[in-house]
């Protein structure tokens, strides 16, 4: 059982070496799990290094992202996300309002970013084939970028494998067997989101930024970012600290479902992307890795006690993510945000 203690206020984001996680050394696994535990209690964010994904694959994915966003607007709009039953494809600047998670609060202006999404590529025999469940199938691809689809899917496969490794270390960090979460992630709900933050325009609305303050919705997020910077994370005291780009690392953060699973012991922390004042485009790639939609999110056995009863009502992963998507994309057609 994990005894609850108030989280400490971090003034930095830790870097965790994952090299030992790929060995059979149980002691190395436990040591990494402890580092993950501390990071998840204090900020809900950490960097991973020695993660096993070749730098060449990451660099090529950034190049593919630039190729896509350099297309003329009309060719990107031809695969607008509203044309997919699972809402994947192109998202123009000004569509999403990430600072919109409290339905009673006044939303901030739309984000100053554009994006391209894909979910899992699934075949006709997949249990979710044709069911229009967000994160599975109905991907849209540009028809005039040779090699783009294959390159993106190669990156998707690699980052999905690393995400599962992070989930295993999370299990150890919670005094659970290393494969505890594997059955819930047997058909993971994944979204790869390529992002471009153009330089800040001359005029912006009050509180308008690259991405407003928000938490992520699912299990874990792995972020690759270029050297422009701009990501900021709120610590336990409510102070904002910079997630400065570190070469050779991914930024990892927990989503709402992991916070619910851990009965609030682990943090699904607010983060934002400040306005890009570098004078050049900022690129990042966020990979959202969640459990299959039917997974029931209820407090883990090591995270409840007589002194700390369950804080959240059980829900399925799909119920939570659908509600958050509806709030974030309220400007789109309601029938498309209720999928």
N, C-alpha and C positions, 0 to 999 in steps of 0.2 A: 504494500500500500504506500502511496506517495502522500506524505503529510504536507498539507498546504501551509505555505508561508507566503507573506506578501512579497511580490517581485521587487527586486532591486532596480534602481535607475541606472541603466547602462549609458556610458558616454561614448561608446564605440560599438561597432558590430564585429563580433569575433570571426576569425578565419579558422575553419576546421579542416584538418588534413584527412581526406577520405581514403588514402592509400591502403591503410590497414583493413578497411571494410571489405576489400576484394580478396583478402586472404582467408585461410581457415583458422586464424589465430583468434580464439574466443576472447582472450584478454584484451587484444587490440579492439575487438568489437565493443566490449564493455567500456573501454576508455573513450571511444568515439561517442558511444551512447551517452556517457556522462557529459561530454562537451555539448552535445546536442541538447540535453536536458537543461543545462544552464542557460544556453542561448534562447531556448523556447520560453523559459520562465521570465527572462529579462526584457527581450525585445521581440521575440517571435521571428527574428531575422538572423541569418548567419551567411557567411561565404563558405563555399567548398572549393578546395584545391586538390590537385592530384585525383581528379574525378574520373579519369579514364577516357574522356572524349577528346579525340585529336584536335589540336588547334586548327589544323587545315580544314577540318569539317566545319568548325565554327566560323572560320574566316569565309569559307565558301557560302555559308548560309547568309552572312551579312551581305555578301556580294549579290546573292539572289534577291535579297530584300531590296537592295538599291535598284536592281534591274526592274523589279516590279513597280516600285514607286516612281521611277523615272518614266513610266508609260504615260501617254497623254490621258487626261482625265476621262475622256469619253470611252477609252478602252478599259479603264478601271471600272467605270460606272456600269459597263456591260455585264460585270459579275458582282453587282451590288448585293450585299448580304440579304436584303429583303427578297431576293429572287430564289433563295435556298430555303427549303422547309425547315432546315436546322440552323438558319441564320449564320451561315458561314460565307465568306467572300470578302468583298471590299467594303470598308467603312470610311466614308469621307470625313474631312475635318468638320467638327462641330456637331456630330451626331450623338455622341455619348456624353452624359453628365455623370461622372463617377462620384462626385460629391452630392449624392442624392439618396443615401441609404436610410435616412430617417424620414419616413413618409410624412411626418408632422412639421418638418423643418423646410424652410425656403431653400430651394435648390440653387446652387451656384450656376454661373454660365457654363455653356458646353466646353469640353476640353479642346485644347489646341493641338490636335494630333490626327493622323490618319492611320488606318490599320488594315491588315489582311489576315483573315482567319482560315484555318483548316481544322477539322476534327479528325476522328479516326476514319481511315479508309476501311470500309467493311465490305465483305462479299455477300452474295445472295443467301448464303447459309448462316450468316451471323444472326443470333437471336434478335438483334435490334434492326435488322435489315428492313427498310421500308416503313419503319415506325415513326419517323420524324421526331426522334428524341435528340435533343441538342447534344452535340459532341460526337454523333455517329453518322457518318455518311453524308451524302448530298453535297460533297465538296465541289467548289467551282474553281476552275483553273484557267489562267490566261492561255489563249490558243496561239500566241505569237511569241512565246519565250522558250526557245528550244532548251531542253534539259532542266527547266525550272522545276517541274513536278517531281522528277526523280531525285533531284538534289534536296528538295524540301522534305520529301518522305524519308530520305536517308538520315537527315538531321532529326526528324520526328522520332524515328526508331531509336536513335542513340540517346536522345534526351529522355525518352520514355523509360529506357532501361536504367538510366541514372536516377530518375525520379523514384523508381521502385526500390533502388538501393537506399535512398533517403528515407523512404517509408519503413524499410527494415530497421534502420538505425533509430527511427522514431519509436518503433516498438520496444527496442531494448532500452531506450531512454525512459520508458514508462514502466519498467519492470515487467514487461511482457515477453513472451517468446519471440524470437527474431522474425518468424513468419506469421505472427498473429494477424496482421492486416491483409495478408496475401489473398485469402478467399474473398475479401471485400473489393479487391482491386484485380480480380481475375479477368474482368472486362472493363478496364479503366475508362473513365470519362475524361477525354483529353481535348485540349484546344491549344494549338500553336498560334500565337498571335504576333505577327511582325508589326512593328510600330515605327512610325516616322514622326518626329517632332520638328517642324520647320522653325526657323528663327522667329522670335517674337515679332509680331507686326507692330507698327507704330502706335496703334491704339488697341487697347484691350479693355474689356469690361471689368468692373470691380470684382476682385477675387477670381478672375479667370486665369487659368494656368495650363500647363501641358496636360496634367491629369490631376483632378481635384483629390482631396484627402478621402481615402476609402480603405476598406479591408477587402481582401480577396474572398471569394465565395466558397471555394471547394476545399480540397485536401492540402496539397502543397503546390507552390509556384517556384519554378526555376527560371531565373532571369539572366540573360546575357546582355551586356550593355557595352556600347562603344566608349571612347575616352572623353566624350563631351561632359558627362555627368548631369546631375539634376535630380536624381532620386533622393528623397528624404524620408526618414523613418521617425515615428514618434515613440519615445521611450516611456517607461512606466511612470515617470513624473510629468508627462505631457510635453516634454521638450522635444524639439525636432533636431535630429542628427543626420548628417550626410552619409549616404551609402556611396562613398567615393569608388569609382571604377578601379578594380585591381586586376591587372592582366592575369590570365590563366585561371580565373575563378568564375563561378556562377553565384549569384545572390539567391538564397533560398528563404522563403517565408511561408508561414502557415496560413491557411484559409480558415474561414468560419467553421467549417465542418470539423476540422481538427480541434478547434477551440471547444466546440460542443462535445466532441468525443471525450476530451480531457476534463470536462466539467469546469471549464474556465481556468484551469491551472496553467495551461499553455495559452499563449497570446496570439490571437489573430489581430495583428497590430495595424493601426492606421499608417498609411504612407501616401506620398504624393510625388508628382514630378513638377518642379518649378519651371517657370517660363525659360525657354531656351534663348539666352542672350549671347551665345557664343559666336553668332554670325554665320554658322553653318548648321546643316541638318544634324539632328541627333537620331540615332537608330538604336533600337533595342528589340529583343525577342523574348517574349514571356511565354512560358509553357505551363499550362494549368493541368494538374494531374489529380483527378478525383476518383472516388470509388464508383462502382457501377450504380446507376440511378436508383435501383431498388434497395440498396444498402440502408439499413436502419441505423440512424445516428443517435445512439444513446450513451450515457455516461459509462466509461470503461470501468471494469471492476477494481482497478488499482487507483481510481480517481474519486471514489465515493467512500464515505464513512458516516458514522453517526453524527460526527461533528461537522461534516461537509456533505449534506445530502445533494442529490441531483438538482442542478439549477435550471435545466432546460427540459422542455417537453420533447420526447422522442419525435423524430421526423425522418422521412427518407431523404436521401441526398438530392433526388430530383425535385422534391417539394421546395427545399430551401433554395436551390440554384434558380429554379423558375421564378420564384418571388423576387430574388435579387435582380435577375435579368429584367423583369417587368419594370422595376423601379428605375434601373439605370438607363433603359432605352424607352422611356415613356413617350418620347416624341415620335417613335415609329408606330406603325399601325398596331392597335391592340391585339388583333387576331394573330399577328406575327410574333408578338412577344409573350404569348401565352402557351407556346408550344411545349 
